[in-house]
Amino acid sequence: MIKKKIITMAAILGMIAIIFGAFGAHALKKLLPVEQLTTFETGVRYQMYHALFLLFIGTTTIINLKLKKRIYILTVFGVIFFSGSIYLLATNSLMPIDFKILGFITPIGGIFLISAWFLLFFDLIRPIKKEK
């Protein structure tokens, strides 16, 4: 069940990244300065990286389900906090609400994403327990 949930989320994040990428390249290109558009594209890029990461996590057999669930949770919240806050900050000039107050959320999302990769790395370098 968790495998299907992870792969489904990977598909959703990938699809949204493509939609937001197209939106940025076409609609926002006319409305935002280059710096803000570049920032928006950073959010899209990292969202897509992590959609692919979740696709790998969901389909690999080299890590257990408990670890997959932890990585899944960290990655989803990481993308929401990191890319989500970047989208809001990059388009802040177009919004009726000032989202600059959410700037502190971006590095928290980054820490979640780094933590997900660290869990994978740590699990892979652990010595394999010998079966008796």
Backbone as ProteinMPNN parsed JSONL, in Angstrom:
{"seq_chain_A": "MIKKKIITMAAILGMIAIIFGAFGAHALKKLLPVEQLTTFETGVRYQMYHALFLLFIGTTTIINLKLKKRIYILTVFGVIFFSGSIYLLATNSLMPIDFKILGFITPIGGIFLISAWFLLFFDLIRPIKKEK", "coords_chain_A": {"N_chain_A": [[0.824, -1.209, 0.0], [1.91, 1.277, 0.85], [3.86, 1.613, -1.073], [2.407, 2.102, -3.437], [1.181, 4.482, -2.691], [3.386, 6.184, -2.433], [4.399, 6.191, -5.066], [2.199, 7.259, -6.387], [2.134, 9.836, -5.239], [4.547, 10.743, -6.252], [3.902, 10.916, -8.962], [1.914, 12.897, -8.852], [3.351, 15.126, -7.818], [5.242, 15.394, -9.868], [3.591, 15.965, -12.086], [2.413, 18.399, -11.243], [4.731, 19.945, -11.098], [5.441, 20.123, -13.801], [3.216, 21.513, -14.796], [3.428, 23.919, -13.296], [5.934, 24.723, -14.213], [5.43, 25.235, -16.934], [3.523, 27.241, -16.6], [5.107, 29.201, -15.376], [6.988, 29.664, -17.432], [5.426, 30.687, -19.458], [3.034, 32.309, -18.655], [3.925, 33.723, -16.308], [6.27, 34.809, -17.184], [5.766, 37.155, -18.467], [4.978, 38.76, -16.403], [6.715, 38.85, -14.216], [9.904, 39.981, -12.954], [13.161, 38.932, -14.156], [14.755, 37.864, -12.048], [12.885, 37.03, -10.11], [11.441, 35.196, -11.604], [13.423, 33.306, -12.08], [13.8, 32.41, -9.484], [11.277, 31.243, -9.038], [11.446, 29.169, -10.911], [13.424, 27.662, -9.689], [12.045, 26.523, -7.544], [10.309, 24.862, -9.015], [12.153, 23.151, -10.259], [13.376, 21.81, -8.055], [11.126, 20.572, -7.03], [10.528, 18.778, -9.085], [12.876, 17.212, -9.062], [12.485, 15.913, -6.658], [10.1, 14.594, -7.064], [10.959, 12.648, -8.83], [12.774, 11.404, -7.134], [11.014, 10.321, -5.212], [9.706, 8.54, -6.885], [11.742, 6.718, -7.359], [12.153, 5.843, -4.687], [9.693, 4.65, -4.151], [9.723, 2.47, -5.889], [12.016, 0.978, -5.481], [13.704, -1.902, -4.14], [15.619, -2.066, -2.267], [15.454, -0.848, 0.173], [13.641, -0.882, 3.279], [10.061, -0.964, 4.078], [9.359, 0.641, 6.284], [11.384, 2.586, 6.356], [10.948, 3.693, 3.845], [8.497, 4.954, 4.276], [9.192, 6.958, 6.134], [10.992, 8.481, 4.605], [9.272, 9.262, 2.572], [7.404, 10.922, 3.967], [9.106, 12.995, 4.925], [9.998, 13.981, 2.454], [7.637, 14.815, 1.11], [6.639, 16.836, 2.876], [8.882, 18.421, 2.804], [8.967, 19.278, 0.104], [6.55, 20.693, -0.016], [7.017, 22.74, 1.889], [9.508, 23.819, 1.006], [9.508, 24.184, -1.953], [6.878, 25.157, -2.17], [6.885, 27.509, -0.546], [8.772, 28.956, -1.969], [7.432, 29.359, -4.403], [5.384, 31.075, -3.539], [6.883, 33.234, -2.495], [8.308, 34.062, -4.772], [6.293, 34.995, -6.411], [5.266, 37.017, -4.974], [4.96, 39.767, -5.482], [2.751, 39.836, -7.08], [0.658, 39.173, -5.542], [-2.098, 39.784, -3.258], [-1.545, 39.516, -0.616], [1.181, 39.775, 1.632], [3.726, 37.603, 1.416], [6.246, 37.425, 2.445], [6.723, 36.937, 5.077], [6.708, 34.224, 5.282], [9.194, 33.361, 4.648], [10.958, 32.031, 6.366], [10.167, 29.416, 6.248], [11.181, 28.18, 4.015], [13.978, 27.286, 4.386], [13.444, 25.326, 6.326], [11.969, 23.457, 4.914], [14.008, 22.726, 3.163], [15.747, 21.458, 4.953], [14.173, 19.252, 5.635], [14.138, 17.933, 3.141], [16.878, 17.391, 2.753], [17.233, 15.728, 4.94], [15.682, 13.507, 4.199], [17.178, 12.483, 2.048], [19.496, 11.959, 3.473], [18.653, 9.906, 5.215], [18.242, 7.843, 3.365], [20.882, 7.573, 2.382], [22.287, 6.924, 4.778], [21.08, 4.498, 5.431], [21.944, 2.946, 3.307], [24.712, 2.793, 3.665], [25.039, 1.427, 5.992], [26.282, -1.439, 7.648], [25.444, -4.667, 6.452], [23.312, -6.774, 8.193], [24.165, -9.94, 9.27], [22.516, -12.947, 8.569], [21.554, -15.541, 10.776]], "CA_chain_A": [[0.0, 0.0, 0.0], [2.749, 2.474, 0.932], [4.55, 1.757, -2.359], [1.489, 2.757, -4.374], [0.996, 5.844, -2.196], [4.602, 6.935, -2.765], [4.46, 6.369, -6.521], [1.114, 8.187, -6.726], [2.587, 11.184, -4.887], [5.585, 11.098, -7.228], [3.199, 11.321, -10.178], [1.245, 14.181, -8.589], [4.374, 16.183, -7.737], [5.809, 15.574, -11.21], [2.592, 16.636, -12.913], [2.308, 19.796, -10.804], [5.968, 20.617, -11.483], [5.347, 20.432, -15.23], [2.209, 22.582, -14.935], [4.011, 25.165, -12.786], [7.012, 25.105, -15.123], [4.802, 25.845, -18.111], [2.915, 28.486, -16.128], [6.196, 30.16, -15.201], [7.617, 29.975, -18.72], [4.52, 31.404, -20.351], [2.228, 33.365, -18.03], [4.686, 34.562, -15.377], [7.368, 35.454, -17.914], [5.301, 38.505, -18.817], [4.581, 39.49, -15.203], [7.747, 38.886, -13.184], [11.279, 40.236, -13.372], [13.969, 37.727, -14.378], [15.196, 37.301, -10.769], [11.755, 36.332, -9.483], [11.134, 34.051, -12.456], [14.475, 32.33, -11.801], [13.467, 31.846, -8.174], [10.126, 30.362, -9.248], [11.951, 27.987, -11.618], [14.152, 26.855, -8.706], [11.018, 25.736, -6.869], [9.852, 23.837, -9.958], [13.248, 22.194, -10.455], [13.511, 20.974, -6.862], [9.928, 19.738, -6.932], [10.676, 17.678, -10.033], [13.917, 16.318, -8.544], [11.962, 15.1, -5.558], [9.115, 13.684, -7.647], [11.75, 11.514, -9.326], [13.303, 10.735, -5.943], [9.939, 9.493, -4.661], [9.475, 7.444, -7.817], [12.774, 5.739, -7.032], [11.891, 5.28, -3.352], [8.515, 3.786, -4.243], [9.93, 1.278, -6.705], [13.212, 0.226, -5.114], [13.559, -2.991, -3.177], [16.813, -2.108, -1.417], [15.163, -0.299, 1.498], [12.41, -1.462, 3.831], [8.845, -0.135, 4.033], [9.387, 1.627, 7.371], [12.245, 3.68, 5.896], [10.253, 4.342, 2.72], [7.469, 5.837, 4.83], [9.868, 8.129, 6.705], [11.511, 9.287, 3.493], [8.085, 9.813, 1.923], [6.877, 12.022, 4.777], [10.076, 14.095, 4.872], [10.054, 14.533, 1.1], [6.393, 15.544, 0.815], [6.628, 18.092, 3.627], [9.992, 19.219, 2.292], [8.551, 19.927, -1.15], [5.515, 21.685, 0.298], [7.633, 23.885, 2.564], [10.577, 24.426, 0.206], [9.019, 24.699, -3.238], [5.666, 25.948, -1.945], [7.229, 28.856, -0.087], [9.456, 29.639, -3.07], [6.399, 29.821, -5.344], [4.709, 32.243, -2.957], [7.829, 34.356, -2.4], [8.652, 34.529, -6.117], [5.131, 35.687, -6.988], [4.776, 37.91, -3.925], [4.569, 41.073, -6.032], [1.463, 39.692, -7.764], [-0.332, 38.735, -4.557], [-2.647, 40.811, -2.373], [-1.006, 39.254, 0.721], [2.641, 39.748, 1.663], [4.176, 36.281, 1.84], [7.636, 37.455, 2.909], [6.758, 36.385, 6.435], [6.893, 32.778, 5.156], [10.567, 33.095, 4.225], [11.625, 31.089, 7.281], [9.718, 28.055, 5.95], [12.001, 27.621, 2.934], [15.068, 26.427, 4.875], [12.895, 24.16, 7.037], [11.704, 22.494, 3.838], [15.302, 22.234, 2.71], [16.246, 20.514, 5.96], [13.396, 18.019, 5.463], [14.609, 17.258, 1.926], [18.216, 16.868, 3.046], [17.049, 14.613, 5.878], [15.198, 12.348, 3.44], [18.34, 11.938, 1.334], [20.416, 11.418, 4.48], [18.134, 8.606, 5.66], [18.564, 6.874, 2.321], [22.336, 7.384, 2.406], [22.673, 6.23, 6.005], [20.628, 3.113, 5.336], [22.753, 2.246, 2.31], [26.089, 2.566, 4.113], [25.029, 0.562, 7.169], [26.67, -2.829, 7.362], [24.337, -5.606, 6.337], [23.273, -7.722, 9.306], [24.256, -11.318, 8.799], [21.462, -13.841, 9.058], [22.088, -16.739, 11.445]], "C_chain_A": [[0.857, 1.258, 0.0], [3.493, 2.702, -0.386], [3.675, 2.505, -3.36], [1.267, 4.216, -3.978], [2.195, 6.723, -2.576], [4.663, 7.207, -4.259], [3.368, 7.324, -6.996], [1.521, 9.625, -6.414], [3.677, 11.65, -5.843], [4.942, 11.6, -8.517], [2.526, 12.685, -10.005], [2.26, 15.321, -8.562], [4.999, 16.452, -9.097], [4.862, 16.329, -12.123], [2.48, 18.117, -12.542], [3.563, 20.577, -11.184], [5.933, 21.001, -12.959], [4.347, 21.565, -15.475], [2.786, 23.917, -14.477], [5.157, 25.643, -13.671], [6.48, 25.795, -16.364], [4.174, 27.185, -17.757], [3.984, 29.573, -15.971], [6.788, 30.606, -16.525], [6.724, 30.818, -19.616], [3.803, 32.569, -19.673], [3.069, 34.293, -17.156], [5.823, 35.313, -16.052], [7.025, 36.908, -18.247], [5.071, 39.39, -17.587], [5.692, 39.679, -14.172], [9.105, 39.284, -13.759], [12.064, 38.924, -13.447], [14.375, 37.068, -13.06], [14.085, 36.499, -10.106], [11.364, 35.093, -10.292], [12.158, 32.933, -12.24], [14.223, 31.646, -10.461], [12.312, 30.865, -8.294], [10.576, 29.061, -9.905], [12.766, 27.08, -10.688], [13.172, 25.971, -7.939], [10.524, 24.594, -7.741], [10.909, 22.741, -10.1], [13.379, 21.247, -9.256], [12.281, 20.09, -6.653], [10.052, 18.544, -7.874], [11.756, 16.698, -9.58], [13.321, 15.362, -7.512], [10.776, 14.232, -5.981], [9.839, 12.438, -8.159], [12.355, 10.712, -8.175], [12.24, 9.817, -5.34], [9.608, 8.325, -5.587], [10.499, 6.331, -7.57], [12.476, 5.05, -5.702], [10.72, 4.295, -3.416], [8.769, 2.481, -4.973], [11.137, 0.438, -6.292], [12.9, -0.87, -4.099], [14.733, -3.029, -2.198], [16.621, -1.465, -0.053], [13.816, -0.831, 1.977], [11.258, -0.452, 3.843], [8.832, 0.95, 5.109], [10.227, 2.838, 6.961], [11.594, 4.419, 4.734], [9.225, 5.346, 3.237], [8.098, 7.101, 5.417], [10.375, 9.064, 5.61], [10.361, 9.98, 2.771], [7.574, 11.044, 2.671], [7.818, 13.226, 4.728], [10.078, 14.768, 3.504], [8.799, 15.34, 0.777], [6.353, 16.871, 1.569], [7.762, 19.007, 3.175], [9.62, 19.965, 1.021], [7.506, 21.0, -0.875], [6.147, 22.935, 0.918], [8.647, 24.585, 1.665], [10.015, 25.031, -1.084], [7.783, 25.57, -3.058], [5.966, 27.374, -1.5], [7.963, 29.638, -1.173], [8.443, 30.156, -4.09], [5.727, 31.089, -4.818], [5.629, 33.457, -2.888], [8.162, 34.928, -3.77], [7.519, 35.324, -6.756], [4.538, 36.703, -6.01], [4.271, 39.246, -4.474], [3.224, 41.023, -6.747], [0.314, 39.401, -6.802], [-0.846, 39.891, -3.707], [-2.12, 40.674, -0.934], [0.514, 39.22, 0.63], [3.114, 38.424, 2.246], [5.62, 36.264, 2.331], [7.786, 36.885, 4.314], [6.99, 34.873, 6.415], [8.318, 32.385, 4.758], [11.294, 32.093, 5.097], [11.254, 29.638, 6.991], [10.613, 27.385, 4.901], [13.149, 26.771, 3.463], [14.593, 25.218, 5.689], [12.577, 23.063, 6.021], [12.988, 21.896, 3.305], [15.895, 21.218, 3.665], [15.487, 19.189, 5.863], [13.894, 17.227, 4.25], [15.988, 16.641, 2.134], [18.11, 15.656, 3.962], [16.57, 13.355, 5.171], [16.348, 11.68, 2.696], [19.332, 11.319, 2.323], [19.95, 10.049, 4.971], [18.436, 7.517, 4.636], [20.054, 6.544, 2.349], [22.77, 6.553, 3.609], [22.27, 4.756, 5.954], [21.507, 2.319, 4.368], [24.178, 1.965, 2.78], [26.176, 1.696, 5.36], [25.503, -0.826, 6.78], [25.436, -3.735, 7.328], [24.428, -6.598, 7.499], [23.285, -9.144, 8.736], [23.134, -12.141, 9.41], [22.101, -15.076, 9.656], [21.157, -17.892, 11.303]], "O_chain_A": [[0.585, 2.198, -0.747], [3.731, 3.845, -0.775], [4.136, 3.421, -4.043], [1.176, 5.087, -4.843], [2.025, 7.869, -2.991], [4.948, 8.33, -4.676], [3.594, 8.114, -7.913], [1.287, 10.529, -7.217], [3.725, 12.826, -6.205], [5.385, 12.593, -9.093], [2.567, 13.523, -10.906], [2.06, 16.355, -9.201], [5.258, 17.604, -9.445], [5.278, 17.23, -12.85], [2.455, 18.982, -13.417], [3.472, 21.747, -11.554], [6.357, 22.099, -13.321], [4.607, 22.468, -16.271], [2.658, 24.926, -15.171], [5.33, 26.847, -13.859], [7.015, 26.816, -16.796], [4.277, 28.149, -18.516], [3.787, 30.716, -16.382], [7.059, 31.791, -16.721], [7.219, 31.582, -20.445], [3.965, 33.714, -20.096], [2.944, 35.514, -17.25], [6.285, 36.336, -15.546], [7.902, 37.771, -18.296], [4.979, 40.612, -17.703], [5.611, 40.583, -13.339], [9.419, 38.966, -14.906], [11.66, 37.922, -12.857], [14.346, 35.842, -12.956], [14.327, 35.405, -9.597], [10.998, 34.064, -9.723], [11.801, 31.755, -12.22], [14.414, 30.437, -10.329], [12.358, 29.777, -7.72], [10.144, 27.978, -9.509], [12.794, 25.864, -10.879], [13.447, 24.792, -7.713], [10.34, 23.478, -7.257], [10.592, 21.552, -10.065], [13.481, 20.032, -9.425], [12.4, 18.974, -6.148], [9.716, 17.42, -7.499], [11.578, 15.486, -9.698], [13.617, 14.167, -7.501], [10.478, 13.236, -5.322], [9.385, 11.314, -7.946], [12.437, 9.486, -8.241], [12.529, 8.67, -4.997], [9.267, 7.239, -5.117], [10.155, 5.149, -7.573], [12.539, 3.825, -5.601], [10.763, 3.23, -2.8], [8.099, 1.484, -4.705], [11.26, -0.709, -6.723], [11.958, -0.768, -3.313], [14.822, -3.946, -1.381], [17.516, -1.522, 0.791], [12.957, -1.187, 1.17], [11.457, 0.746, 3.645], [8.346, 2.055, 4.869], [9.829, 3.98, 7.191], [11.681, 5.645, 4.652], [9.096, 6.448, 2.703], [7.581, 8.2, 5.212], [10.205, 10.281, 5.685], [10.467, 11.149, 2.402], [7.341, 12.09, 2.064], [7.372, 14.353, 4.511], [10.152, 15.994, 3.413], [8.895, 16.437, 0.227], [6.068, 17.913, 0.978], [7.613, 20.229, 3.165], [9.924, 21.149, 0.878], [7.571, 22.093, -1.438], [5.84, 24.056, 0.511], [8.648, 25.812, 1.573], [10.047, 26.247, -1.274], [7.649, 26.603, -3.713], [5.379, 28.329, -2.008], [7.793, 30.852, -1.282], [8.583, 31.274, -4.587], [5.529, 32.053, -5.558], [5.212, 34.576, -3.185], [8.287, 36.144, -3.921], [7.766, 36.228, -7.554], [3.423, 37.185, -6.212], [3.278, 39.789, -3.99], [2.62, 42.067, -6.995], [-0.852, 39.384, -7.196], [-0.126, 40.859, -3.463], [-2.235, 41.604, -0.135], [1.071, 38.698, -0.336], [2.923, 38.158, 3.433], [6.162, 35.193, 2.605], [8.857, 36.406, 4.687], [7.42, 34.3, 7.416], [8.606, 31.205, 4.557], [12.165, 31.372, 4.61], [11.947, 28.724, 7.437], [10.777, 26.165, 4.906], [13.296, 25.627, 3.032], [15.277, 24.195, 5.73], [12.88, 21.89, 6.242], [13.055, 20.699, 3.026], [16.481, 20.225, 3.235], [16.086, 18.121, 5.993], [14.053, 16.008, 4.318], [16.233, 15.503, 1.735], [18.822, 14.669, 3.776], [17.005, 12.253, 5.505], [16.477, 10.455, 2.712], [19.932, 10.282, 2.041], [20.761, 9.135, 5.124], [18.836, 6.41, 4.994], [20.439, 5.374, 2.34], [23.53, 5.594, 3.47], [23.023, 3.88, 6.38], [21.776, 1.14, 4.601], [24.789, 0.993, 2.336], [27.266, 1.272, 5.745], [25.165, -1.329, 5.709], [24.502, -3.555, 8.109], [25.481, -7.183, 7.753], [22.51, -9.484, 7.841], [22.843, -12.044, 10.602], [23.073, -15.603, 9.116], [21.442, -18.981, 11.802]]}, "name": "protein", "num_of_chains": 1, "seq": "MIKKKIITMAAILGMIAIIFGAFGAHALKKLLPVEQLTTFETGVRYQMYHALFLLFIGTTTIINLKLKKRIYILTVFGVIFFSGSIYLLATNSLMPIDFKILGFITPIGGIFLISAWFLLFFDLIRPIKKEK"}
